[in-house]
Amino acid sequence: MAVERVWLDVPFAEKDEAKKGGARWDPAAKRWYAPRAGMPALRRWAGAPDVPDLLPGEDRGLGSGLFVDLVPRSCWFTNVRSCVTARDWERLRRTITRRAGRRCETCGAAEDRGAGRWLEAHERWVFDDTARV
């Protein structure tokens, strides 16, 4: 009998709590799931719809490779992750890493947690000096 999978959006910091509630990890999908519908302990992590592969306003034509971008001081220490909920960040991170084939878009290396090599999501910004936006 196949296990029914009800996908969950579990932030990394809450994984142990979700596991205690009965959540299971799918290593191939790299995502938590409930083994059956209607588990009250997991309701708070009910999966939201996936984020589209191309985000509204996103420009994928900025090029590829390693970039050193100047970021205005007003944007220092600010990023998308700090501006959205942990659940929404998990959804964005999952979409972006899947879109990149779970590989670095600069060098092509895959994540290797045993070697301490993590896959990170980075942002590209375009700054309009005239409008200061």
Residue frames as a rotation matrix with the C-alpha (Angstrom) as fourth column:
MET 1
0.577 0.817 0.000 0.00
0.817 -0.577 0.000 0.00
0.000 0.000 -1.000 0.00
ALA 2
-0.256 -0.677 0.690 1.44
0.643 -0.652 -0.401 3.37
0.722 0.341 0.602 -1.02
VAL 3
-0.361 0.047 -0.931 1.79
0.822 -0.456 -0.341 6.11
-0.441 -0.889 0.126 1.56
GLU 4
0.595 0.567 0.569 -0.43
0.726 -0.683 -0.078 9.13
0.345 0.460 -0.818 0.90
ARG 5
-0.482 -0.818 -0.315 1.70
0.875 -0.469 -0.121 12.24
-0.048 -0.334 0.941 0.99
VAL 6
0.784 0.606 0.134 0.29
0.596 -0.795 0.112 15.53
0.174 -0.008 -0.985 2.13
TRP 7
-0.110 -0.935 0.336 3.12
0.735 -0.305 -0.606 17.98
0.670 0.180 0.721 1.47
LEU 8
0.696 0.230 -0.680 4.07
0.686 -0.492 0.536 20.39
-0.211 -0.840 -0.501 4.25
ASP 9
0.361 -0.610 0.705 5.96
0.132 -0.715 -0.687 23.68
0.923 0.341 -0.178 4.38
VAL 10
0.871 -0.122 -0.477 8.18
0.491 0.153 0.858 23.20
-0.032 -0.981 0.193 7.43
PRO 11
0.662 -0.697 0.277 10.89
-0.572 -0.708 -0.415 25.80
0.485 0.117 -0.867 8.13
PHE 12
-0.021 -0.782 -0.623 14.21
0.042 0.622 -0.782 24.24
0.999 -0.043 0.020 9.12
ALA 13
-0.744 -0.317 0.589 13.96
-0.496 -0.330 -0.803 25.65
0.448 -0.889 0.088 12.66
GLU 14
-0.037 0.842 0.538 10.66
-0.972 0.095 -0.215 23.80
-0.232 -0.531 0.815 13.18
LYS 15
-0.106 -0.030 -0.994 11.64
-0.666 0.745 0.049 20.41
0.739 0.667 -0.099 11.73
ASP 16
-0.929 -0.280 -0.240 12.02
-0.025 0.696 -0.718 18.64
0.368 -0.661 -0.654 15.08
GLU 17
-0.624 0.771 0.129 8.61
-0.456 -0.226 -0.861 19.83
-0.635 -0.595 0.492 16.23
ALA 18
0.130 0.658 -0.741 7.02
-0.991 0.112 -0.074 18.68
0.034 0.744 0.667 12.95
LYS 19
-0.473 -0.394 -0.788 8.75
-0.413 0.889 -0.197 15.31
0.778 0.232 -0.583 13.26
LYS 20
-0.981 0.147 0.126 7.30
-0.070 0.339 -0.938 14.87
-0.181 -0.929 -0.323 16.77
GLY 21
-0.234 0.957 -0.169 3.89
-0.697 -0.287 -0.657 15.61
-0.677 -0.036 0.735 15.29
GLY 22
0.307 0.339 0.889 4.28
0.176 0.898 -0.403 12.74
-0.935 0.280 0.216 12.82
ALA 23
0.766 -0.075 -0.639 5.83
-0.599 -0.446 -0.665 14.48
-0.235 0.892 -0.386 9.80
ARG 24
0.480 -0.637 0.603 8.22
0.513 0.761 0.396 12.49
-0.712 0.120 0.692 7.65
TRP 25
0.093 -0.585 -0.806 11.07
-0.563 -0.698 0.441 13.62
-0.821 0.413 -0.395 5.41
ASP 26
0.877 0.108 0.469 11.24
0.325 0.585 -0.743 12.69
-0.355 0.804 0.478 1.72
PRO 27
0.057 -0.959 -0.278 14.96
0.203 -0.261 0.944 12.83
-0.977 -0.110 0.180 0.80
ALA 28
-0.414 -0.183 0.892 14.29
0.887 0.136 0.440 12.72
-0.202 0.974 0.106 -2.95
ALA 29
0.383 0.656 0.651 11.84
0.727 -0.649 0.226 15.64
0.570 0.386 -0.725 -2.85
LYS 30
-0.731 -0.671 -0.123 13.77
0.558 -0.484 -0.674 17.30
0.393 -0.561 0.728 0.00
ARG 31
-0.455 0.687 0.567 10.47
-0.574 -0.713 0.403 18.11
0.681 -0.142 0.718 1.65
TRP 32
-0.925 0.219 0.311 8.43
-0.193 0.433 -0.880 17.20
-0.328 -0.874 -0.358 4.72
TYR 33
-0.450 0.837 -0.310 5.06
-0.445 0.091 0.891 15.48
0.774 0.539 0.331 4.39
ALA 34
-0.219 0.512 0.831 2.23
-0.866 0.291 -0.408 14.09
-0.451 -0.808 0.379 6.50
PRO 35
-0.968 -0.224 0.111 1.74
-0.158 0.893 0.422 10.35
-0.193 0.392 -0.900 5.87
ARG 36
-0.423 0.890 0.172 -2.05
0.891 0.373 0.260 10.85
0.167 0.264 -0.950 5.81
ALA 37
-0.406 0.385 0.828 -4.55
0.036 -0.899 0.436 13.68
0.913 0.207 0.351 5.63
GLY 38
0.515 0.817 0.260 -6.16
-0.146 -0.215 0.966 15.14
0.845 -0.535 0.008 8.73
MET 39
0.025 -0.561 -0.827 -3.29
0.894 0.383 -0.233 15.02
0.448 -0.734 0.511 11.22
PRO 40
0.875 0.478 0.077 -4.11
0.401 -0.804 0.440 17.89
0.273 -0.354 -0.895 13.64
ALA 41
0.521 -0.740 -0.426 -0.53
0.419 -0.213 0.883 18.21
-0.744 -0.638 0.198 14.95
LEU 42
-0.503 -0.768 0.396 0.67
0.696 -0.089 0.712 19.07
-0.512 0.634 0.580 11.41
ARG 43
0.445 0.819 0.362 -2.13
0.880 -0.326 -0.345 21.40
-0.164 0.472 -0.866 10.34
ARG 44
0.672 -0.162 -0.723 -0.07
0.051 -0.963 0.263 24.56
-0.739 -0.214 -0.639 10.89
TRP 45
-0.394 -0.895 -0.210 2.43
-0.281 -0.100 0.955 23.46
-0.875 0.435 -0.212 8.23
ALA 46
0.418 0.620 0.664 -0.16
0.477 0.472 -0.741 22.61
-0.773 0.627 -0.099 5.55
GLY 47
-0.543 -0.750 0.378 1.52
0.680 -0.128 0.722 23.14
-0.493 0.649 0.579 2.19
ALA 48
0.212 0.507 -0.836 0.71
-0.208 -0.812 -0.545 26.33
-0.955 0.289 -0.067 0.32
PRO 49
0.954 0.139 0.265 0.62
0.219 0.277 -0.936 26.34
-0.204 0.951 0.234 -3.49
ASP 50
0.106 -0.975 0.194 4.05
0.917 0.172 0.359 26.18
-0.384 0.140 0.913 -5.13
VAL 51
0.196 -0.205 -0.959 5.76
-0.159 -0.972 0.175 29.39
-0.968 0.118 -0.223 -6.14
PRO 52
0.985 0.161 0.057 5.93
0.028 0.177 -0.984 29.81
-0.169 0.971 0.170 -9.95
ASP 53
0.371 -0.903 0.215 9.32
0.905 0.404 0.135 29.08
-0.209 0.145 0.967 -11.54
LEU 54
-0.551 -0.479 0.683 9.56
0.601 -0.796 -0.074 32.66
0.579 0.370 0.727 -12.80
LEU 55
-0.281 0.409 -0.868 8.68
0.853 -0.308 -0.421 35.10
-0.440 -0.859 -0.263 -10.05
PRO 56
0.716 0.599 0.360 6.69
0.696 -0.658 -0.288 38.24
0.065 0.456 -0.888 -10.89
GLY 57
0.942 -0.334 -0.038 9.12
-0.334 -0.943 0.009 40.97
-0.038 0.004 -0.999 -11.94
GLU 58
0.405 -0.835 0.374 12.10
0.060 0.432 0.900 38.60
-0.912 -0.342 0.225 -11.97
ASP 59
0.700 -0.298 -0.649 14.71
-0.714 -0.303 -0.631 39.19
-0.009 0.905 -0.425 -14.66
ARG 60
0.692 -0.452 0.562 16.53
0.206 0.871 0.446 35.94
-0.692 -0.193 0.696 -15.52
GLY 61
0.794 -0.353 0.495 18.43
0.517 -0.036 -0.855 37.78
0.320 0.935 0.154 -18.26
LEU 62
0.870 -0.487 0.069 21.03
-0.449 -0.730 0.515 39.31
-0.201 -0.479 -0.854 -15.94
GLY 63
0.177 -0.841 -0.511 23.55
-0.728 0.237 -0.643 36.73
0.662 0.486 -0.571 -17.12
SER 64
0.954 0.059 -0.295 25.25
0.121 0.823 0.556 33.81
0.275 -0.565 0.778 -15.46
GLY 65
0.037 -0.992 -0.120 28.45
0.500 0.122 -0.857 33.35
0.865 -0.029 0.501 -13.56
LEU 66
-0.031 -0.174 -0.984 29.92
0.991 -0.136 -0.007 35.09
-0.132 -0.975 0.176 -10.56
PHE 67
0.244 0.193 0.950 28.98
0.418 -0.905 0.077 38.72
0.875 0.379 -0.302 -10.02
VAL 68
-0.537 -0.300 -0.788 30.17
0.828 -0.364 -0.426 41.33
-0.159 -0.882 0.444 -7.59
ASP 69
0.117 0.701 0.704 27.34
0.652 -0.589 0.478 43.80
0.749 0.403 -0.526 -7.32
LEU 70
-0.935 -0.295 0.196 27.50
0.084 -0.721 -0.688 47.09
0.344 -0.627 0.699 -5.51
VAL 71
-0.017 0.938 -0.347 24.63
0.848 0.197 0.492 47.25
0.529 -0.286 -0.799 -3.06
PRO 72
-0.069 0.018 0.997 23.53
-0.161 -0.987 0.007 50.63
0.984 -0.160 0.071 -1.73
ARG 73
-0.914 -0.391 0.107 24.03
-0.138 0.051 -0.989 51.12
0.381 -0.919 -0.100 2.00
SER 74
-0.339 0.869 0.362 20.26
-0.938 -0.284 -0.198 51.40
-0.069 -0.406 0.911 2.51
CYS 75
0.588 0.556 -0.588 19.98
-0.645 0.760 0.074 47.74
0.488 0.336 0.806 1.42
TRP 76
-0.516 -0.832 -0.203 22.80
-0.490 0.482 -0.726 46.33
0.702 -0.276 -0.657 3.53
PHE 77
-0.985 0.026 0.169 21.74
-0.121 0.592 -0.797 43.45
-0.121 -0.806 -0.580 5.79
THR 78
-0.024 0.999 -0.022 18.36
-0.643 -0.033 -0.765 43.27
-0.765 -0.004 0.644 4.09
ASN 79
-0.933 -0.198 -0.300 17.31
-0.359 0.569 0.740 40.38
0.025 0.798 -0.602 1.93
VAL 80
-0.184 0.922 -0.342 14.18
-0.578 0.180 0.796 38.55
0.795 0.344 0.500 0.89
ARG 81
-0.253 0.056 -0.966 14.64
0.488 0.869 -0.078 35.93
0.835 -0.491 -0.247 3.61
SER 82
-0.858 -0.117 -0.501 14.50
0.508 -0.340 -0.791 38.60
-0.078 -0.933 0.352 6.32
CYS 83
-0.819 0.551 -0.159 11.39
-0.562 -0.826 0.033 40.17
-0.113 0.117 0.987 4.79
VAL 84
-0.031 0.827 -0.561 9.11
-0.645 0.413 0.644 37.11
0.764 0.382 0.520 4.47
THR 85
0.589 0.304 0.749 7.81
-0.783 0.442 0.437 34.47
-0.198 -0.844 0.499 6.86
ALA 86
-0.431 -0.774 0.464 9.86
-0.648 0.623 0.438 31.32
-0.628 -0.112 -0.770 7.40
ARG 87
0.082 0.547 0.833 7.17
0.311 0.780 -0.543 29.29
-0.947 0.304 -0.106 5.59
ASP 88
0.940 0.274 -0.203 7.24
-0.078 -0.405 -0.911 31.57
-0.332 0.872 -0.359 2.56
TRP 89
0.159 -0.953 -0.257 11.04
-0.950 -0.219 0.224 31.49
-0.270 0.208 -0.940 2.51
GLU 90
-0.374 -0.260 0.890 10.92
-0.180 0.962 0.205 27.68
-0.910 -0.084 -0.407 2.52
ARG 91
0.568 0.662 0.490 8.59
0.403 0.295 -0.866 27.78
-0.718 0.689 -0.099 -0.50
LEU 92
0.849 -0.308 -0.430 10.84
-0.514 -0.674 -0.531 30.24
-0.125 0.672 -0.730 -2.35
ARG 93
-0.114 -0.963 0.245 14.03
-0.852 0.222 0.475 28.33
-0.512 -0.154 -0.845 -1.48
ARG 94
-0.104 0.153 0.983 12.52
0.134 0.981 -0.139 25.06
-0.986 0.117 -0.122 -2.66
THR 95
0.859 0.486 0.160 11.41
0.243 -0.112 -0.963 26.57
-0.450 0.867 -0.215 -5.99
ILE 96
0.678 -0.642 -0.359 14.73
-0.731 -0.642 -0.231 28.29
-0.083 0.419 -0.904 -6.66
THR 97
-0.293 -0.832 0.472 16.90
-0.695 0.524 0.492 25.26
-0.656 -0.184 -0.732 -5.85
ARG 98
0.161 0.422 0.892 14.65
0.353 0.820 -0.451 22.98
-0.922 0.387 -0.017 -7.92
ARG 99
0.956 0.231 -0.182 14.78
-0.051 -0.478 -0.877 25.42
-0.290 0.847 -0.445 -10.84
ALA 100
0.341 -0.915 -0.214 18.60
-0.939 -0.343 -0.032 25.37
-0.044 0.212 -0.976 -10.65
GLY 101
0.510 -0.110 -0.853 18.66
-0.271 0.921 -0.281 21.56
0.816 0.374 0.440 -10.69
ARG 102
0.993 -0.117 -0.025 19.90
0.046 0.186 0.981 21.61
-0.111 -0.976 0.190 -7.06
ARG 103
0.178 -0.967 0.180 23.26
0.984 0.171 -0.052 22.87
0.019 0.186 0.982 -8.31
CYS 104
-0.064 -0.330 -0.942 25.19
0.333 -0.897 0.292 26.11
-0.941 -0.295 0.167 -8.02
GLU 105
0.845 0.433 0.314 24.31
0.438 -0.222 -0.871 28.30
-0.307 0.874 -0.377 -11.01
THR 106
0.649 -0.688 -0.324 27.86
-0.707 -0.703 0.074 29.71
-0.279 0.181 -0.943 -11.00
CYS 107
-0.371 -0.928 -0.031 30.08
-0.901 0.352 0.253 26.60
-0.224 0.122 -0.967 -10.86
GLY 108
0.088 0.517 -0.851 27.61
-0.711 0.631 0.310 23.73
0.698 0.578 0.423 -11.28
ALA 109
-0.864 -0.455 -0.215 28.59
-0.170 0.666 -0.727 21.95
0.474 -0.591 -0.652 -8.04
ALA 110
0.201 0.919 -0.339 25.92
0.130 0.318 0.939 20.06
0.971 -0.233 -0.056 -6.12
GLU 111
0.411 0.023 0.911 25.35
-0.843 -0.370 0.390 20.47
0.346 -0.929 -0.133 -2.41
ASP 112
0.037 -0.426 -0.904 27.47
0.199 0.889 -0.412 18.15
0.979 -0.164 0.118 -0.26
ARG 113
0.721 0.359 0.593 26.38
-0.445 -0.417 0.793 18.40
0.532 -0.835 -0.141 3.36
GLY 114
0.854 -0.454 -0.255 28.99
0.520 0.719 0.461 15.84
-0.026 -0.526 0.850 4.46
ALA 115
-0.149 -0.947 0.285 31.71
0.941 -0.225 -0.255 18.14
0.305 0.230 0.924 3.16
GLY 116
-0.145 0.158 -0.977 29.97
0.652 -0.727 -0.215 21.22
-0.744 -0.668 0.003 4.58
ARG 117
-0.992 -0.127 -0.022 29.09
0.062 -0.618 0.784 22.61
-0.114 0.776 0.621 1.13
TRP 118
-0.266 0.956 -0.128 25.59
0.499 0.023 -0.866 24.10
-0.825 -0.294 -0.483 1.28
LEU 119
-0.516 0.241 0.822 23.42
0.772 -0.283 0.568 25.35
0.370 0.928 -0.040 -1.53
GLU 120
-0.490 0.284 -0.824 22.36
0.466 -0.714 -0.523 28.94
-0.736 -0.641 0.218 -0.86
ALA 121
0.305 0.631 0.713 19.83
0.946 -0.284 -0.154 31.17
0.106 0.722 -0.684 -2.58
HIS 122
-0.578 -0.537 -0.614 21.22
0.550 -0.813 0.193 34.58
-0.603 -0.226 0.765 -3.49
GLU 123
0.569 0.820 -0.067 19.55
0.574 -0.454 -0.681 37.61
-0.589 0.349 -0.729 -4.98
ARG 124
-0.587 -0.622 0.518 20.49
0.809 -0.464 0.360 39.84
0.016 0.631 0.776 -7.87
TRP 125
0.328 0.653 -0.683 19.45
0.606 -0.700 -0.378 43.47
-0.725 -0.290 -0.625 -7.62
VAL 126
-0.222 -0.327 0.919 19.43
0.856 -0.516 0.023 46.24
0.466 0.792 0.395 -10.17
PHE 127
0.016 0.158 -0.987 19.86
0.750 -0.655 -0.092 49.70
-0.661 -0.739 -0.129 -8.66
ASP 128
0.386 0.200 0.901 18.75
0.776 -0.598 -0.200 52.83
0.499 0.776 -0.386 -10.51
ASP 129
-0.510 -0.716 -0.477 21.24
0.859 -0.448 -0.246 55.52
-0.037 -0.535 0.844 -9.44
THR 130
-0.802 0.228 0.552 19.07
0.027 -0.909 0.415 58.33
0.596 0.348 0.724 -10.77
ALA 131
0.184 0.971 0.151 15.83
-0.297 -0.091 0.951 57.28
0.937 -0.220 0.271 -9.09
ARG 132
-0.608 -0.543 0.579 17.74
-0.725 0.082 -0.684 55.79
0.323 -0.836 -0.444 -6.11
VAL 133
0.477 0.783 0.399 15.58
-0.841 0.539 -0.051 52.65
-0.255 -0.311 0.916 -6.25
